[in-house]
Amino acid sequence: MAVYRIYFKVSVEKDFNQVPKKDVKKILRRIEMLSEEPRPIGCEKLAGQDRYRIRQGRYRIIYSILDNDRTVWIVKISHRKDAYR
């Protein structure tokens, strides 16, 4: 299977500042797994958008996939209560 490159939107750095460090490590491990399988079991396509989300504990990782370029763009990392606003 082809490996996808992972890119982060600039605003994601600000998102990480609001997440506790113990959760940041888990989120980063989850993001690394997206390079092997960008549509893992449990991911859901967001309605009306070309984005997907995966859950990591209380946090949601929202990302988009560009299959032609073999890239995954991390768009937002947020607590579940704020993720879709």
Secondary structure, DSSP 8 states (H G I E B T S, - for coil): ----EEEE-TTHHHHHHTS-HHHHHHHHHHHHHTTT-SS-TT-EE-TTSS-EEEEETTEEEEEEEETTTTEEEEEEEEETTTTT-
